[in-house]
Amino acid sequence: MFSGKLRSALIIGGQGIRARKLRTFLSMVSLFLGVLAVVTVQAGAAIAERAMLTDVELQQGKDGTFQLYVSSGGKATSVVESTLKGNTEAVGVIGLNAIIGEPGVRPVNEGASPFEYAGRGDYYGGPSMYCDQNGICTEQKKPEKKPDGQAIEVVVNALTGDIRQFKPFRPISGSWLDFGSTPALAPKIVLNEEAAKGLNRYRVPGEMMITGATHHVSPQIIGVISDGSSQPSVYMRLDELRNWLPSSENVQVDRFRGGPGLQVMLAPGTNDLQQLLKARLIGAGTQPDQIHFNEIQSKKRMQKELMIMRLIFLGLAGLVLLIGVAGILNVGLATVGERVEEFALRRAVGMSRMLLAGIVLAETLLTGLLTAALAIGTGAAGLKVGLMLFGSKFPSLADVAFPWEAGVAGVIAGLVAGVLGGLIPAIRAARIPIATVMRA
């Protein structure tokens, strides 16, 4: 019985909308901006969250990834390398500094600084420190002044495996490292955008001197990626770097002057691997209190800020929506006043008050849904046009799709506006006495 009344209310309400096209159009106009504001805020919040997370993931890693930082001195490097060899659920990263260009000269961006600071001195501005496996840091002697020359300084990230499962680097050109092939004597390297900018700006010889290496390396540049870092950086295979280092114990990382030191990134659910790695590191001399596996929870940290921002803008959108509700209410009351005799006649032939109220409410609900569909379509089209015009300036928004949360919010806003704008006219229509029909 209820479903039959609901169907009747929707059918008659649809007929009323079709019969009063101009009034329906005016109601939709007054409501459109309010629903569009809600859709825009929800879409903007979802896109902003994605953009922020994408930038954080490039630099720190995806949510749920476990990280371990240990000193690269002693046998820690060889232990990590041997433990992770052939393992696809974890990647080790060793950070070193390197000079690309003329040997024995001062690089244009000393300290691996961004090239916008080139020629302004040491980017870090402080003493160079080295920390051993016991956490004891000592200041390194200031290197002797070298003559200026054609060379740039970069951070070298030597990888045990494909790090893109944890950091979704965006490819710019060329290809990525192939960890399935035999290590090459001439190592293949992938540049980040800042390093590629430096090589394009300065004409430097194709030699690379890596910290701790015994000879100069002639690398093969195979690609360029965006890694979200402002420092010039290169990525290479650790086993290819090994061909140029005297031994694994001689890898020393300057923690204060580029590179993440010895870092291990592990996928969720790798508890057994974490315990194995911890046991081997302790056996190699690393202190147990220096081994901490930290889970990346970037979204959780940003959630409060995003929620506050979203609530503020939703409040503003709600005010605009209330203006649209007032417009529907005004049109609805005027329509009920004009249809008094019609409603009284329907009551006289046996129509219940609830069904009569349902007809009026169905008209406003259908109007709200139509307006929501129009606002969602406009929002999706606007996003597409905006990406076409400005997408190249914001790489983190590449291939972004219209958020489904915005569509749901638009539908809810349309339904809420329909209920609020049609409730009072529906109650007034249901209270029309049957005797009113005598005036017709």
ABEGO torsion letter per residue (X at the ends): XAAAAAAAAAAAAAAAAAABAAAAAAAAAAAAAAAAAAAAAAAAAAAAAAAAAAAAAAAAEBBGBBBBBBBABEAAAAAAAAAABGBAABBBBBBBBBBBEBBGBBBABBGGBBAAABGAEBAAGBBBBBBBAAGBBBBBBBBBBBBBBBBBBBBBBBBABBAAAABBBBBABEBBBBAABBBBABBBBBBBAAAAAAAAABBBBABBBBBGBABBBBBBBABBBBAGBABBBBBBBAAAAAAABABAAABBBBAAAEEAEBBBBBBBGAAAAAAAAAAAAAAAGBBAAABBBBBBBAAAAAAAAAAAAAAAAAAAAAAAAAAAAAAAAAAAAAAAAAAAAAAAAAAAAGBBAAAAAAAAAAAAAAAAAAAAAAAAAAAAAAAAAAAAAAAAABAAABGBBBBAAAAAAAAAAAAAAAAAAAAAAAAAAAABBAAAAAAX
